[in-house]
Amino acid sequence: MKLNNIIKIYVPSTINVNEKTDNSKQIEKTSLFLSSLFGGCTCVNALGNWIDSNNKLVTESITICYSFCDSRTFRKSKKEIIKYCRELCAEMSQECISLELNNKLYFIG
């Protein structure tokens, strides 16, 4: 079996854009979502950085949850993944959620 596609959902550690929060429920929910679609997932902690509207560097802890899958499953699941990211975005009151599909980054809002 060849799993040549990768899906990564970046789970923020803030709500309302910049208020720190316990994101363990969202990480667990994302892990369950990816595992139910693809049979498993891996989560890694990272730091995300960007420049805000005041030209200041903003740094936040994020958790990247990712899964590999075959091409057929990837094509079949894309709409469901995007829908999930929109729901996560609303739940966490974010401007967007970063979704990486095969090394291409999308901002889902």
N, C-alpha and C positions, 0 to 999 in steps of 0.2 A: 504494500500500500504506500502510495506517495502522497504526503501531506505538504503540498507546495504553496499553500496560501496561509497567511498569518493575519489575525485580527487582534488589534490592541485597543482596549478602552482605558482611557486615562481618568482615574477617579480622583477628583480634587479633595483636599482636606479642609475646604472652606464652604460656607453657605453665603448667600447674598454677596457673592463675588469675593469678599475678603475677610469674612468673619470665621475664625478657626472653629472647627467642629470635630466631633468624633465621627469618622467616616466608616467605622467598622461594619455597620449594617449595610452600607452601600457597597463595600468591598465584598462582603458575603453574598449579597444579592447579585452582584456582577459575576462573581465566581460561579454561582449556581446557574445563572443565565448562560454563560459561555459553556459550562460543563454539560448542561442539558442539550445544547446544540451540537457540541463537538466532542463530547466524551471526557473532557477535562480542561483545565486551564492552569496557568502559573501566574503568580502575582509577585511583582518586585516593587520595592520602594525607590523613589527617585525624588529629585528636586526639579521643579518647573520654574522657569524664569521668563519674564517679559517686561517690556517697558510700558508703564501706564500713561494716561493722558497728561500727567504732570512731568513726563520725561524721567520718571524714577524707576529704578529696577525693583520689581516685585518678585519675591521668591516664595514658593509654597511647596510643601511636601505633597507628593502625589503618589498614588499606587497605580501601576500599569498592570492590568489584567489581560493576559493574552492566551490565544489558542491557535493551533494549527489545524488545517482541514484540507480535504481534497477539493478540486476545482468544482465539481458538481454541487457539493454541500455549500461551498462558498457562494456560488451564484444563487442558490436557492434561499440562502439565509440573509442576504444583504439588506433587504427591506426591513426585516425583523430586527436586525442589529441597529439600523438607523432609528427605528421607532423606539427601541430600548434607550438609546443615547438621548433622544429628545425627552423621554420620560425622566431619565436621570438628571438631565439639565434642569427641568422644571422642579423636580423634587429638591434639588440642592440650590435652587435660585441662582443659577449660574448664567453668564452671558452665552456660554457654549461649553460643550464637552468635546475634548479632542478624541478623534477616532482615527486610528491608523489601519489602513487596509493595504496589504502588500507594499509596505514602505511609502505609501502616499498618505499624507495627513489631511484630515477633513475636520472642520469646526462645525459641530452639529448644535444648533440652537432651536 
